[in-house]
Amino acid sequence: MILMTLKPWLAISILFSFCISNVIGAFVGVNIGTDVTNLPPASDVVALLKARQITHVRLFNADAHMLKALANTSIEVIIGVTNEEVLRIGESPSAAANWVNQNVAAYMPGTNITAIAVGSEVLTAIPNAAPVLVPAMNYLHKALVASRLNNQVKVSTPQSMDVIAKAFPPSTATFNSSWNSTIFQILQFLKNTNSYYMLNAYPYYEYVHSAGIFPIEYALFQPLSAVKQIVDPNTLFHYESMFDALVDATYNSMEAFNFSDIPIVVTETGWPWDGGSKEPDATKENAETFNNNLIRRVSNDTGPPSQPKNPINTFIYEMFNEDKRPGPISEKSWGIFSTNGTEVYSISLGSSGGISDNSSAVFCVAKSGADENKLQDGINWACGQGHANCNAIQSGQPCYFPDTLQNHASYAYNDYYQRMRSAGGTCDFDGTATTTTKDPSSKTCKFTGSSHPGGVFPPAAFGPIGAISQSSTIQAPVIMYTVAVFFALLMQM
């Protein structure tokens, strides 16, 4: 699948803190596609990534706005050579050198580019480009060597499971013989340059195409009953998920070519949340189950049965729904966040989400379903005459997302209430507010009065700001500040 440009929406919210890298282990990153209506600005996207502590992203091209916005962050970035560019680069070393100079060297070391993905599923998407794929990879690598960037930036090429003739049982999986020569050259290149195999693995498609052979629980990482156990008859390995089996099938396919020391990174996986009547298994419930279980699986920091010591670093497809993509409904419905930063479905992570009830504190929040005009009036009053400090809900700040009136009103109401209740301030706001003992704070957004230690952002200092205009996107001046975010580790490529 191919993604494109992001919009002003810190679509990143999407990254829902799930993308937090383990200090010494596997990470879950996110693909950022840009075939999106009303896409947020790159600066907003990056602000959201930082707020959600997303540490790894994959871009499907070398978008200058995103690469500039990602500068001076610790976020690791995979940038893409588009399929259209592969033919030109594969036929010209000078074109490869120019591409590296313009899209890599020009942004480093400020932007933490760690890999170049050459094309997207080239062998199956544009098979006529197969003869120039490996030359393109070699030319790009040589350009990196010339720029002394080859130790920091790896070169690889994402391939789909379609290059493997038969994925089950994993122990007998082999690459499709029609691609033998090209795949052997790819693997030799990856080994020689100490790079890794980029795999696009979609249990959703494998399940749908299996026509009922495999149970859906197997595709969703759910427990299998005794009569549904999936066992490789040759190794007797038990596979608890189709995801693991696909990764193992790829490892075994490489081993059939006598390559046993090339790690795999899953550059795309996910589950569509809408497929219309023709794809009944593409539902929000299944997408939520798949991605939450995927995150838990990767966080185990282990590999598949045949490679238990090789963690499966993974990128979820994708941040936003790419509604401009052609094709069926499911092609447009992979996003985990809407462009206003709200979750399409619930994502449960130990490092994110709401805070548990705190009986020692009372918070003032907006009522669900409150009239939007009254909420906007309440925000304007609280942030203006009420002297609440509303900096944190300005664009680019830690409490901006979700960008909804209810979220912004809750923050503004609570800030006013916490400072003024001892002097008679109430939690009413024309009937749009209510008190609660449930702390509305999140990992990255701390509400005044919370005992939660907060995330990477410090709480805003008390102080009034001007009234906010009549718009759900707050226009008041924003005081920008730099936050030093320490991410535990960067995977050695």
C-alpha positions in Angstrom: 0.0 0.0 0.0 1.2 3.5 -0.7 0.8 6.5 1.5 1.2 10.2 0.8 1.2 13.7 2.5 -0.1 14.6 5.9 -2.1 17.6 7.0 -2.1 20.3 9.5 -3.6 17.9 11.9 -0.9 16.5 14.0 -2.6 13.5 12.7 -0.2 12.3 14.9 -2.6 12.0 17.6 -3.0 9.0 15.8 0.1 7.9 17.0 -1.6 7.4 20.2 1.2 7.1 22.6 1.3 3.5 21.6 4.3 4.2 19.5 6.6 4.4 22.6 9.7 2.5 22.0 10.9 0.1 24.6 14.1 1.2 26.2 16.0 -1.8 24.9 13.5 -3.6 22.7 11.1 -3.6 19.9 9.2 -0.5 18.9 5.8 0.1 17.2 6.0 3.0 14.8 3.4 4.5 12.4 3.1 5.0 8.6 2.2 8.5 7.6 0.2 8.7 4.4 -0.9 11.9 2.9 -3.7 11.1 0.5 -5.9 12.7 3.1 -8.5 15.5 2.8 -7.8 18.4 5.2 -4.4 17.0 6.2 -2.7 19.0 9.0 0.5 21.0 8.6 3.7 19.2 9.1 4.6 21.2 12.2 1.4 20.1 13.8 1.9 16.5 12.9 5.3 16.5 14.4 4.1 18.3 17.6 1.5 15.6 18.0 4.1 12.9 17.4 6.2 14.4 20.2 3.3 14.8 22.5 2.3 11.2 22.0 5.9 10.0 22.2 5.9 8.4 18.8 9.6 7.6 18.2 9.5 6.0 14.7 7.7 7.1 11.6 7.8 6.0 8.0 7.1 8.5 5.2 6.2 7.3 1.7 8.2 9.9 0.0 10.8 12.6 1.0 8.3 15.4 1.8 10.4 18.5 2.5 7.8 20.0 5.0 7.8 16.8 7.1 11.6 16.4 7.0 12.1 20.0 8.2 9.4 19.7 10.9 11.1 16.5 12.2 14.4 18.3 12.7 15.8 18.4 16.2 13.6 15.6 17.4 14.7 12.2 18.4 12.1 10.6 16.1 13.6 8.0 13.7 12.5 8.5 10.1 12.3 6.1 7.2 11.9 8.1 4.0 10.7 6.6 0.7 11.8 6.6 -2.9 8.5 6.5 -4.8 7.9 3.8 -7.3 7.9 6.5 -10.0 11.5 7.5 -8.9 12.9 3.9 -8.9 13.2 3.7 -12.7 15.1 6.9 -13.0 17.4 6.3 -10.0 18.1 2.7 -11.1 19.4 3.9 -14.4 21.5 6.7 -13.2 24.1 6.9 -10.4 24.0 10.7 -10.7 20.3 10.7 -10.2 20.8 8.6 -7.1 23.5 11.0 -5.8 21.2 14.0 -6.4 18.4 12.3 -4.6 20.5 11.6 -1.6 22.0 15.1 -1.5 18.5 16.8 -1.8 16.5 14.5 0.4 18.9 13.0 3.0 22.2 15.0 3.3 20.4 18.3 3.2 18.4 17.4 6.4 21.0 15.5 8.4 22.0 15.4 11.2 19.1 17.6 12.3 16.5 15.2 11.1 17.2 11.6 12.3 16.8 9.8 9.0 17.7 6.1 9.6 16.7 4.3 6.4 15.6 4.7 2.8 12.8 2.5 1.5 13.3 2.0 -2.2 9.9 1.9 -3.7 6.8 0.1 -2.3 6.3 -3.5 -3.2 8.1 -3.0 -6.5 8.3 -6.6 -7.6 4.6 -7.1 -7.4 3.4 -3.5 -8.0 5.6 -2.6 -11.0 7.3 -5.8 -12.1 8.8 -4.0 -15.1 11.0 -2.1 -12.7 12.5 -5.3 -11.2 15.7 -5.1 -13.3 16.6 -1.7 -12.0 15.5 -2.2 -8.3 18.8 -3.6 -7.0 20.9 -1.1 -9.1 18.8 1.7 -7.6 19.6 0.4 -4.1 23.3 0.1 -4.9 23.5 3.6 -6.4 21.7 5.1 -3.3 24.1 3.2 -1.0 27.1 4.5 -2.9 25.8 8.0 -2.7 25.4 7.6 1.1 29.0 6.3 1.3 30.2 9.3 -0.6 28.3 11.6 1.8 29.6 9.5 4.8 26.1 8.7 5.8 26.1 5.0 5.2 26.6 4.1 8.8 23.5 6.1 9.9 21.2 5.4 6.9 20.4 2.0 5.7 18.9 1.1 2.3 16.2 -1.5 1.8 13.0 -2.1 -0.2 9.6 -3.1 1.2 8.1 -6.3 -0.2 4.6 -7.8 0.2 3.9 -11.4 1.2 3.0 -12.0 -2.5 6.7 -12.6 -3.3 6.4 -15.8 -1.2 4.9 -18.7 -3.1 3.2 -20.4 -0.2 3.5 -19.0 3.3 2.1 -22.0 5.3 3.6 -24.0 6.7 6.3 -21.4 7.5 9.0 -24.0 7.6 8.7 -24.8 3.9 8.0 -21.3 2.7 10.1 -20.1 -0.3 10.2 -17.0 -2.5 8.3 -17.2 -5.8 10.8 -18.7 -8.2 10.0 -16.1 -10.8 11.8 -13.5 -8.6 14.7 -15.7 -7.6 17.5 -13.8 -9.2 16.3 -10.3 -8.1 15.5 -11.5 -4.5 18.9 -13.2 -4.2 20.5 -9.9 -5.2 18.4 -8.0 -2.7 19.3 -10.3 0.1 23.0 -10.2 -0.8 22.8 -6.4 -0.8 21.1 -6.4 2.6 23.7 -8.7 4.1 26.7 -6.7 2.6 25.4 -3.4 3.9 24.2 -4.7 7.3 20.7 -3.6 6.5 17.3 -5.4 7.1 14.5 -6.9 5.2 11.4 -4.6 5.0 8.2 -6.7 5.1 4.6 -5.6 4.5 2.6 -8.2 6.2 -1.2 -8.0 6.4 -3.0 -10.8 8.4 -6.3 -9.2 7.3 -5.7 -10.0 3.6 -4.2 -13.4 4.4 -7.3 -14.3 6.4 -9.7 -13.0 3.8 -8.0 -14.9 1.0 -7.8 -18.1 3.1 -11.5 -18.6 2.6 -12.1 -19.9 6.0 -9.1 -22.2 6.3 -7.8 -20.1 9.3 -10.0 -18.9 12.1 -10.3 -15.1 12.5 -9.0 -15.4 16.1 -5.7 -16.5 14.6 -5.5 -13.3 12.5 -6.5 -11.1 15.5 -3.9 -12.4 18.0 -6.7 -14.0 20.0 -6.4 -17.2 22.0 -7.1 -20.4 20.0 -9.1 -23.3 21.3 -7.5 -26.7 21.6 -9.2 -27.8 18.3 -8.0 -24.7 16.4 -4.3 -24.8 17.3 -2.0 -23.9 14.4 1.0 -26.1 14.3 3.8 -26.4 11.7 3.9 -30.1 11.0 7.6 -30.1 10.2 8.9 -28.1 13.2 6.0 -28.6 15.6 6.1 -24.9 16.3 2.8 -23.6 17.6 1.8 -20.3 16.0 -0.5 -18.2 18.2 -0.9 -15.5 15.5 -0.9 -15.3 11.8 1.4 -12.3 12.1 4.1 -14.5 13.6 3.6 -17.1 11.0 4.0 -14.5 8.2 7.3 -13.2 9.7 8.6 -16.8 10.1 7.6 -17.7 6.6 9.8 -14.8 5.4 12.7 -15.8 7.6 12.5 -19.4 6.2 12.3 -18.1 2.7 15.5 -16.2 3.2 17.1 -19.2 4.8 16.3 -21.3 1.7 18.7 -18.9 0.0 21.2 -19.5 2.8 20.7 -16.1 4.3 20.1 -16.5 8.0 21.4 -13.3 9.6 19.2 -10.6 8.0 16.6 -9.1 10.5 13.1 -8.4 9.5 11.3 -5.1 10.2 7.5 -5.1 9.4 7.1 -1.8 7.6 3.3 -2.2 7.2 0.6 -4.0 9.0 -2.8 -3.2 10.3 -6.5 -3.8 9.9 -9.2 -1.8 8.1 -12.1 -0.6 10.2 -14.7 -0.3 7.5 -15.2 -2.4 4.4 -18.9 -2.0 3.6 -21.1 -5.0 2.9 -18.4 -6.7 0.8 -15.8 -6.9 3.5 -17.8 -7.8 6.7 -14.6 -8.5 8.8 -13.4 -4.9 8.3 -14.9 -3.4 11.4 -13.9 -1.0 14.2 -14.1 -3.8 16.7 -11.7 -6.0 14.7 -9.3 -3.2 13.9 -9.2 -2.2 17.6 -8.6 -5.8 18.6 -5.9 -6.3 16.0 -3.9 -3.2 16.7 -4.1 -3.4 20.5 -3.0 -7.0 20.4 -0.3 -6.2 17.9 1.1 -3.6 20.3 1.1 -6.1 23.1 2.7 -8.7 20.9 5.6 -6.5 19.7 6.1 -5.2 23.3 6.9 -8.8 24.4 10.3 -8.1 22.8 10.5 -11.5 21.3 10.6 -12.9 17.7 8.6 -15.6 16.0 9.0 -19.3 16.9 12.0 -19.9 14.6 13.7 -16.6 15.7 12.7 -16.0 19.3 15.6 -13.6 19.9 14.8 -11.3 17.1 12.1 -8.8 18.2 9.7 -7.7 15.5 9.9 -4.0 15.1 6.7 -2.9 13.4 5.0 0.1 11.7 1.2 0.3 11.8 -0.6 1.3 8.7 -1.7 4.0 9.2 -2.1 7.3 10.9 -5.1 8.8 9.0 -7.7 7.5 6.7 -6.4 8.2 3.2 -9.9 9.0 1.8 -8.5 10.1 -1.5 -7.2 6.6 -2.4 -8.9 4.8 -5.2 -10.5 1.4 -4.7 -13.0 -0.1 -2.2 -14.1 1.3 1.1 -11.5 -0.7 3.0 -8.6 1.0 1.1 -9.7 4.3 2.6 -10.3 3.0 6.2 -7.0 2.1 7.8 -6.4 5.3 9.9 -6.4 5.0 13.6 -7.1 8.7 14.0 -9.4 11.3 12.5 -7.8 14.5 11.3 -9.0 16.3 14.4 -6.9 14.1 16.5 -9.6 11.9 18.0 -9.2 8.1 17.9 -11.3 6.2 15.4 -11.5 3.5 18.0 -10.0 3.0 21.5 -6.3 2.2 21.8 -5.3 0.7 25.1 -1.7 1.3 26.1 0.0 1.2 29.5 1.8 4.5 28.6 -1.2 6.4 27.4 -4.9 7.0 27.9 -6.8 8.5 30.8 -5.8 8.4 34.4 -7.7 6.3 37.0 -10.1 7.8 39.5 -8.5 10.0 42.2 -10.7 10.4 45.2 -8.5 13.1 46.6 -9.2 15.5 43.7 -12.2 16.9 42.0 -12.1 18.1 38.4 -14.4 20.3 36.3 -15.1 19.1 32.8 -17.5 19.8 30.0 -20.7 17.7 29.9 -21.0 15.2 27.0 -23.4 16.4 24.4 -23.4 20.0 25.6 -24.4 22.7 23.2 -21.4 23.7 21.1 -22.2 27.4 21.1 -22.4 27.4 24.8 -19.1 25.5 25.0 -17.4 28.0 22.8 -18.8 30.9 25.0 -17.6 29.0 28.0 -14.1 28.6 26.6 -14.0 32.3 25.6 -15.0 33.4 29.1 -12.7 31.0 31.0 -9.7 31.9 28.9 -10.5 35.6 28.9 -12.4 37.2 31.8 -12.0 34.1 33.9 -8.2 34.3 33.6 -7.7 30.6 33.0 -4.3 29.7 31.5 -5.3 28.1 28.1 -1.8 27.9 26.6 -1.9 24.1 26.7 -4.9 23.9 24.3 -3.3 26.1 21.6 -2.2 24.5 18.4 1.0 22.5 18.8 0.6 22.3 22.6 0.2 19.1 24.6 -3.6 19.4 25.3 -4.6 20.6 21.8 -5.6 17.1 20.7 -8.3 15.9 20.4 -9.2 19.3 18.7 -12.8 19.3 19.9 -14.8 21.9 21.8 -15.5 19.4 24.5 -11.8 18.7 25.1 -10.8 22.3 25.0 -13.7 23.3 27.2 -12.8 20.7 29.8 -9.3 21.9 30.1 -10.3 25.6 30.3 -13.1 25.0 32.7 -10.9 22.9 35.0 -8.1 25.4 35.0 -10.4 28.2 36.0 -12.2 26.0 38.6 -9.0 24.7 40.3 -7.7 28.3 40.9 -11.0 30.0 41.7 -13.1 27.6 43.6 -11.6 28.6 47.0 -12.7 32.2 46.1 -16.2 31.1 45.1 -15.6 29.9 41.6 -18.2 27.3 40.4 -18.2 24.5 37.9 -21.4 25.4 35.9 -20.6 27.4 32.8 -24.3 27.9 31.8 -25.0 24.2 32.5 -22.3 22.8 30.2 -19.9 21.7 33.0 -19.9 19.1 35.8 -17.5 17.9 38.4 -15.9 14.4 38.5 -13.3 12.6 40.6 -12.0 10.8 37.4 -8.8 12.5 36.4 -9.1 13.6 32.8 -5.4 13.9 32.3 -3.5 11.8 29.8 0.1 10.8 29.5 0.9 14.0 27.7 -1.8 16.4 29.0 -1.9 17.1 32.7 -5.0 18.9 34.1 -4.5 21.3 36.9 -5.2 19.5 40.2 -4.0 16.1 39.0 -1.7 14.1 41.2 -0.5 12.3 38.1 3.1 13.2 37.4 2.3 14.1 33.8 4.1 13.3 30.6 7.0 14.9 28.7 5.3 18.4 28.9 5.5 20.5 32.1 2.2 22.0 33.3 1.5 25.5 32.1 2.2 28.3 34.5 -0.8 30.2 35.8 -1.6 33.4 34.0 -4.4 34.9 31.9 -4.4 35.1 28.1 -6.7 36.9 25.8 -10.2 35.7 24.9 -10.4 33.0 22.2 -12.1 33.7 18.9 -15.4 31.9 17.9 -13.7 28.9 16.4 -13.1 25.3 17.4 -9.5 25.8 16.3 -8.2 28.2 19.0 -6.6 31.4 17.5 -5.2 33.0 20.6 -1.5 33.7 20.6 0.6 30.6 21.3 3.7 30.7 23.4 6.0 28.2 21.8 8.4 26.4 24.0 11.0 23.7 23.5 10.7 20.5 25.2 13.6 18.2 25.7 12.2 14.7 25.1 14.4 11.8 26.1 13.6 8.6 24.2 15.1 5.6 25.7 16.8 4.1 22.7 17.3 4.1 19.0 17.3 0.8 17.3 20.7 0.0 15.7 20.1 -0.6 12.1 
